[in-house]
Amino acid sequence: MKSIVRLLILPAVLATAVVTLKAQTGTAMVAQAILTEDHDAYVAAIAKINAEIKAKTGMEGLRHVYVGDFADDESHLIVVVSRFASVAAIAGFDAKLRDDPEMKKMLGDLKAIRKLGPSWLYKAVRDEGFYDGGAVLVTDIATADEDAYAKSLDGLKAIMDGNNFKDAKISLWRIVAGRREATHLVVVSLPSQARLAEMLDALSDKELLKTWNVGASKIRKSLRNGTYHEITK
């Protein structure tokens, strides 16, 4: 069985420019590592479960399946991401569907093609959202100054906007439970793998983040990063 996948996120940088922060905060997110040898069967099963969840709760497209592209030992592996209004909403959702017979059967069938790995619980510090069917650059970081780090993302957003990447969505997530060394995740989301690749070329070829990474090193430690794209049907 292949090793565990994990959602990771882009290293944020200390910025000098200031942009008014309008992103949402308070959202809760669950990332669930999955062990499976059959990606297609798993994605098809999640599509059915999403349809059942919508019928029971009205929540559309709750489960999002990502696969690692350039993500070290997590490349080609998958993780399921779900977002809720709050941690309390997660508890309410679980309580509502825990004894639902149709859902229990679907989850039972799912056990035949997957095993659960670790899961992580996050709260949004800055949530600009994800693109359906999009791609992300993700990095685990450790910081003792969340406010300063969140402020640095204003500058990162300014850099993206000023270099033809206004479509880049930048989010910061605090790890609430499941934490090891990392304290936060930073996610940069683009509409497609091709668009993400263009951003990576721009950031590396033009060294746009060189000065900012020097400043960022004073308030955070970048632990690991990777690229992923969504394969949910």
N, C-alpha and C positions, 0 to 999 in steps of 0.2 A: 504494500500500500504506500502511496506517495506521501511525502511529508506535508505538514500543515501549511495552509496559506494564511496570510494575514494582510489586512488592508493597511497600507502605509501612506505617508504623505510628504509633500515638497518642503524642503527647508525654508522657512521664512527668513527674511533678512531685515536688519535694522534699517529703516528708511529715513531719509531727510525730508522728503516731500510729505505734505499732509493732505489727506482726502477725507471728506466727511463720511463717516461710517454709517451706512444705512442698512447693513445686513441684519437679519434676524438673529436673536439669541434665545436660549432657553430650550431649543429643540433637543430631543434625546435621540441617540443613534445606537443601534446594536450591530456589531460586526461578528458574524459567525463563521469560523473556519470549517471547511467541509473536506472530508476525505472521500473521494470517489474516483473510479476508473472510467466512468461513462458520463462525460459532460453533457452529451445530447439528451440522454434519458433524464438526467437530473434537471436540466433546464426545462424540459417538457413537463416534468412533475411539478416544478415550481410554478409554471404558467397555470396549471390546473388549481393549485393551491391559492394562487393570487385571485383567480376567478371566484373561488369559494369564499375567500375572505371578503371580497367585494360584495358578494351576495349576502353575507351574514352581517357585515359591519358598515358597508358603504365605502370602505377604504380601498382606493384603486391603486394597483401596482405597488403593493407594500414591499414585497421582497425583490431585491435587485441583485442579480448574480454577476460578479466580476471575475475575470480571469487575468492572471499575471502575465505580462509581456516581458519586460526587462526588470526582473524583481529577484535576482539572485536565486536562492534555492526555492523560491516561491513562484518562479516562472512556470506558466502553463497550469498552475493550480487555481482553485476557485475560493471565493469568499462571498457570503450573502450579507447584504447590507439592508437594514430596515430603519426607517426614521419615524418618530412619533412626536406628538406635541410636548410630551414630558415623560419623565420616568414613571410617574403615576399612571399615565396613559398606557404604558407598556404593561403594568400590572393589571389594569382594567381589561385590556385586550386579552391577556392570557387567561384571566378569570372567566371571561365571556365564552371563550372557545375551548377551554380545557376539556369540557365534557361533551362537546358537540360531536355526535356520532360520525358525521361525514368527514369532519376534519381529523378525527382520530383514525379513521380508516386510511385517509390519504397519507398521514404521517407514518402509519404502520407500513404502508406500501413503500414509502420512501426509505425505510430502514434497509430494504433489500439491496439498495444501490449506493448507500452512503453511510459513513460514520461521522459523528460530530467531533470536531476538534474543539479547541478553546473558543470562548466568546468574550467580547469586550463591550463595556458600556461606556458611552460618551455623552457629554453635555456640550451644546454649542456655546462657544464664546462669540463666534462670528460665523453665521451660516448663510452663505450665498447660494446654496443648493448645488445640485448635480444636473447634468444633461442626461435625459433618457437615451440610452444607446451610445453614450459618450465615452470619453477616456479621461483618466486622471493621473496626475503625478503626485505621489504621496510620500510623506516623510515622518518618521517618529522623531520627536525632539524632547529634550528635557530642559525646562526653564523654571527658575524660581520667581520670575517676574512676569506674570501673565499679562498684566496691563501693558507693560512696555513691549512685549512681544506682539500683542494684538495691535498696538499702535504701529509697529513696524510693518504690518500687513497693509496699512493705508499706503505706505510708500511703495510696496510691491505692486499694489493695484495701480498706482500712478505710473509705474514703469511699464506695466502691461498696456495700459491705455495709451501711453505715449509711443508705443512701438507696434501698433496695429494688432493688439490683442485685447481689445475692449470686451471680447466675448469670454475672456478668462474669468471664471468664478473662483474666488479664494475664500476658504473657510478654515476656521480654527476650532478644534474640538479638544476639550479637557477629558482626560481619561478618569472616569469615576470609579470603575471597578474592572479588575483584570489587569491592573497596572503592575509592571515590573520596573525597569529603569526609566522608560519614557513617561513624561507627564502629559504630553499633548500630541495631537496629530494636526498637520496642516494639509489641506487638500486644494489642489489647483485642478479645476475641471474644465475641459474643453469639449466642443460638440462631437469630435471624431478623433480617431487615432492619427489621421493625417494632420489635423490641426494641432494636436499635441506635439507631433514631430516638428512642425514648423516653429512652435514656441521653443522647443528644446534647442533647435539650431540657432535661433536668435539669441537665446540666453547664453549659450556657450560661445558662439562665434564672435559676438559683439562684447562679450564679457560684461554684460549689463549689471550683473550682480556682484562683481568683484569687490567694489568698495563697500557695498552693503553687507556682504558676508563677513568682512573684517569687523564691522560694527556689531553685527549679530552675534559673533562669537563671544561678545561680552555679556550677553544675556541668555544665550541658549547653547545647548550642545546638540548638534545634528547626529542622530544615531544610525539611521538607515532610511533608504528611500527606494522607490520602484514605480514602474508604470503599469497600469491596469486598464482594461476596457470592459464595458458591460456587454453581456451576451444574453440577457433576459429576453424571452420571447413575448 
